[in-house]
Amino acid sequence: MASAAPAPRSESYPTRRTSGGGLLSPAFIDELRTRTLLSTLIGRSVKLQKAGREYKACCPFHHEKSPSFYVNDEKGFYHCFGCGVHGDAIRFLTEANGLPFMDAVKELAAAAGMDMPAPDPAARARAERAGGLIGVCEAATGWFRQQLDGIEGAAARAYLDKRGLGAHARTAFGIGFAPDGRNRIAPALAPAPEVELIEAGLLIKPDGDGKPYDRFRGRLMIPIRDARGRTIAFGGRIIDQGEPKYLNSPDTPLFDKGRTLFNLDRAGPIARKSGRAIVVEGYLDVIALDQAGIGEAMAPLGTALTEAQMARLWSLVDAPILCFDGDGAGRRAGVRAAERALPVLRPGKTLRFAMLPTGKDPDDLVRDGGAEAFETAIAETVPLDVLLYRAARDAADMERPEARAGLRQALNDMAARCGDRLVADEYKRAFTSLFFEDFGWKKTERRTIASAVLRAATRPESYRDLRDSYVEAMLYGLSRHPHLIAEHLDQLAAMPIADERLARWREALVDAAWRHPALDSDAILSILDTALLPELLQVNLQKSLRFPFLHAEAGSDRGTGQIAGLIDTLCAERELREHGDMLEAEAKAAATDGDGERYSRIEDERMTVREQQAEVLEAAFRLGERDEG
């Protein structure tokens, strides 16, 4: 199987500074790769099987039943033939384990016995300071857990029992308890310096000369961890009555609540492998879902989802699912998240929205009905563009034309907020299509008309029947002025049309008139707006048919008069043709009977009918002449 592996692609990393200020040179990175046995590193989390000179496994980055993921120690890279993922030891730690680049390098260097480049003094001080704060937070985690198991933690344990959070969840998430009291944690963590406890957010320093006091008192304590699983902050939930119900650590040198996602360290690898990331409102929802077997759930920390948090989610999956309560407040929160996402959307990256049953949060759902109840609730998600469109549409009364015009303008403005030009163009088309689906021509009708127009515009002139050209022109005109359809419904329904696509075009128009008698929007314009025709035809479409009313700039009164005249002309031509067919049959019968006189009389009448047909077609031609001047 070794021969099946692709040629190695060198992972190129620019020269970087370590957190301590030292330089990571390409030579250092190359030596690090050389000293790292890739199969051993990956084998810690992936079950590898020997396959010749390589190892194979089911890919950790996507679901598969047969192994297509290969690890080559000699070349120092892995490759999946199923999803195309490819990389070295550093990339595996960043992509599979969610580690920042520098943390991945440090972990590999420690395992390989390599010293990181020497830092400058200021950077070393910052690194030592961060390390000290992490040590304080980890020590606090241990102390909070001890308090949960102690006498003072009885109420907190009862609360957890009531929520159905058992021993496994308590251990996995490091849940603890902060006892009531203003001076409990500092003595417990001695000899940690008071200044570090303040800087880590565990103590509050009052203004003036007041003594620092505990930030978290009488609260269930949940550690907030970074991507490496290190405690960097806490969330506290009040046990009894009191406000605020939830209290998070303040921003610190370790913790930025706008960039951190609760449970990223545990959920990130699961989300990458499952291809699904779920965002819920609170950390207790995350823990309840995890306990129910849904491990890819995360939560923001007391704020609406930020652009930085969206970027972290998009590094895991292309379309994270955001869960909101199905009531009005939940829908408004979903819309705010969608609007905030527009400037940072990129091709292939989006958000999807799951509206939960009103009054039910994820914790309620899994407690009442297990994981299946939650999976059912998020099975039908709403795309970002649809959520924004519905919110804009439902914000005003759409009965009046000026309100519909205002909606279209608001949708165009919303699409323009997309930071990527391609995404902005596609959102404008998507919004336009949704608008026409509600207030104009439905997608099936637009596609039927577009298909017929495409055939008409691309068929060689030598294959065109003159009458079909006039039928095409009539249908095109009715598509531009649909209010005329109802006025001529009987004539249109009875008109024989041999060409199958033209007949479907006519049926789409008639059906639309029955469905929505007040329909007045230009179907051709809606087709062009939603890009149902190739771009070249969008430019040259109107050149294929010669009638002035086919052009958008044509005057409405004259154009509609010409369309009505063309309908009358085609109906008259149909009656003449039917009369001519009847005379032809009578002439054949007279010839069979040997009645020469009757045959001559019928032929004279047939000649008159043919002359009348020619005059009718000439009249149709004259309808297509443009006004001079």
KAMOBEL-V792795 format. One line per field, one symbol per residue. ss: DSSP state (H for helix, E for strand, C for the rest). phi: phi as a letter, one per 20 degrees, with the letter a starting at -180 (. if undefined). burial: + if it has 24 or more other C-alpha atoms within 12 Angstrom, else -. Layout:
BEGIN
ss = ???
phi = ???
burial = ???
END
This chain:
BEGIN
ss = CHHHCCCCCCCCCCCEECCCCCEECHHHHHHHHHHCCHHHHHHCCCCCEEECCEEEECCCCCCCCCCCEEEECCCCEEEECCCCCEECHHHHHHHHCCCCHHHHHHHHHHHHCCCCCCCCHHHHHHHHHHHHHHHHHHHHHHHHHHHHHCHHHHHHHHHHHHHCCCHHHHHHCCCEEECCCCCCHHHHCCCCCHHHHHHCCCEECCCCCCCCEECCCCEEEEEEECCCCCEEEEEEEECCCCCCCEEECCCCCCCCCCCCCECHHHHHHHHHHHCCCEEECCHHHHHHHHHCCCCCEEECCCCCCCHHHHHHHHCCCCEEEEEEECCHHHHHHHHHHHHHHHCCCCCCCEEEEEEECCCCCHHHHHHHHHHHHHHHHCCCCEEHHHHHHHHHHHCCCCCCHHHHHHHHHHHHHHHHCCCCHHHHHHHHHHHHHHHHHHHCCCHHHHHHHHHHHHHHHHCCHHHCCHHHHHHHHHHHHHHHCCHHHHHCHHHHHHCCCCCHHHHHHHHHHHHHHHHCCCCCCCHHHHHHHCCCCCHHHHHHHHHHCCCHHHCCCCCHHHHHHHHHHHHHHHHHHHHHHHHHHHHHHHHHHHHHHCCHHHHHHHHHHHHHHHHHHHHHHHHHHHHCCCCCC
phi = .gffffffdfedcffceffenfeeegffffffffeeefffffffccfecfcmecccafffdbfbedfcdccdffembdbdfednfbrdffffffeedmffgffffffffffemdefgfeegfffffffffffffffffffgffgffffeeffefffffffffemeeffffffdmfcbdffpebdefffegegfgfffffeneddeffndfegcffdcmcfdcfddefenefcabdcdfeefqcffdcdgffcgeccffdddfmgfeeggffgfemccdddfcfffgfffffendeeecbfcncfgefffffffffebecgdddcffegfffffffffffffgfdfcgndbcccdefggnddgggfffecmgfffgffdfdddfgffgffffffeebfefefffffffffffffffffffefffffffffffffffffecbefgffffffffffffffdfggfeeegfffffgffffffffcffffffcfffffeffcfffffffggfffffffffbgegceffffffffdledggfffedgfffcefgffefeffffffffffffffffffffffffffffffffffffffffmeffffffffffffffffffffffffffffefffen
burial = ----+-----------++++---+---+++-++--++++-+++--+-+-----+++++++++----+++++++-+++++++---+++++++++++++++++++++++++------++-----------++-++++++++++++++++++--++-+++--+---++---++-+++++++++---+++-++--+-+-+++++++++-------++++++++++++++++++++++++++++------+++++-+++++++++++++++++++++++++++++++++++++++++-++++++++++++++-+++++++++++++++++----+++++++++++++++++--++++++++---++++++++---+-+++-++--+++++++++++++----------+--++-+++-+++++----+++++++++++++++++++++++++++++++++++---------++++++++++++++++++++-++-+++-+++---+++++++++++++-----+++++++++++++++---++--++-++++++++-------++-+++++++++++++-++--+--++--+--------------++--+--++--+--++--++-++-----
END
